[in-house]
Amino acid sequence: MPVLSRQLVSILADLIAIPSPYPPGDSVAICAYAARRLKKAGYKVETLRKVKGVDNVVARLKGSAPGPSLVFNAHVDTVSIGERAAWKTDPFKAVVRRGLVHGLGAGNCKGSMAVQLWLAEEIARRGGPARGELVFTFVADEENLGPHGMAFLRSARKVRPDVLILGAQTENQLIVAERGVMWARITTTGKAAHAGNPSAGDNAILRMMRLLGALQAFYDHALPGRASGAMKSTVNVGMFHGGHNTNVVPSACVAEIDRRLLPTERVKAAFAELKQVIDQAGEPRGSYKVELLTGTNGFLAPENGAGVAALTAAIKARTGRKAKFLNATGVSDGRYFADDGIEIINFGPGSGSQGHAANESVPIAQMEDAAHILLDATARLNGVRGQRTASW
């Protein structure tokens, strides 16, 4: 195994051996590991938290000349192991087989974290960036879609990127556009009665069904025309709860809606649209409530931006092939910066089909390619002092 591959596998093995699943989402140990390495490399390191047990690491290294703030990010948390019997190996032990590293989080997202830790140390060994600043962020709360990771770092103004590169399973291709997401809750109320005499009551589940039927009819007409390339505006009823006993007319029902938005759509407008449809469905006022739970706008990085240009050139230099621009199914921590006017790019080794699955893995060759590509792109954006070392 080449020297670089051995180094990357060693770091990844360390990361896999430190459990960080959500739930519970405890990131103290894995962030301490990253902080130790980055401090030793010469970075100014902060470990930041909004709530106990949910640590985040921010590490900075500045150049001697003005330049962009280039921020790298990878999330440290994983999903849980799920059904242990489905795993062919110990989920918390890195196992190398046929060019792949297996283990919980190997692909999502510890493979990218290992590459970024190596990158941080390699740039420091060469003397740091020539201009601007490099910031490496390793954050929790991503699998929870929670506010205590990258969202917290942004709101606390601990990171203010010009270019944000997030570790993701893109097989070293690029995701520069991501849909927004809006979650809403609908609550209907009625009047309980004995199921033997349902006309004496007011069925909250039937009210909810009428409201959801109105929504579905509206979206069936409105959403097919909302598309941008492979990206589509979508809606899904993800949760539905009502009643407490079969022989009782239900007096309450709750449903939660997931709307995925094109980068040109906005959360506030999408919620207003949903509420308008509900309000016009004909149910008595006071018999339902519509709430916005959470939402973030989508983003679209220009394909001729400095960050995208640097990465596409680095991919071509390393692979001999033009970079591909992929369509994102889910959302990343980049969404918290969607309204900041910056370049947001998802890039990293591994296949998205491997994430959140038993026996997940990441190809060692892709990790090595990612290391080369990110170092090259960093040099194009911020400059990197020094010459290639033996570790390269």
Protein Blocks (a to p, Z undefined) as FASTA:
>chain_A
ZZklmmmmmmmmmmmmpccbdcehiaklmmmmmmmmmmmnopacddddfbghiacddddd
ddfbdcddddddddfbdcdekjmklpmbdfkbccdeehiacdehklmmmlmmmmmmmmmm
mmmmnnpafbhjddddddehklnopaklmmmmmmnopaccfbdcddddehhpacfbdcdd
dddddddddddddfklmmlmccfklmmmmmmmmmmmmmmmmmmmmcghjbccddddfbdc
edjbfkbccfbdcddddddddfkbcfklmmmmmmmmmmmnopaehiaccddfbdcddddd
dfkbmklmmmmmmmmmmnopacdddddfbdcfklmmmmnopacddddedjfklgopahia
cdfklmmmmmmmmmmmmmmmnopgdjddfkZZ
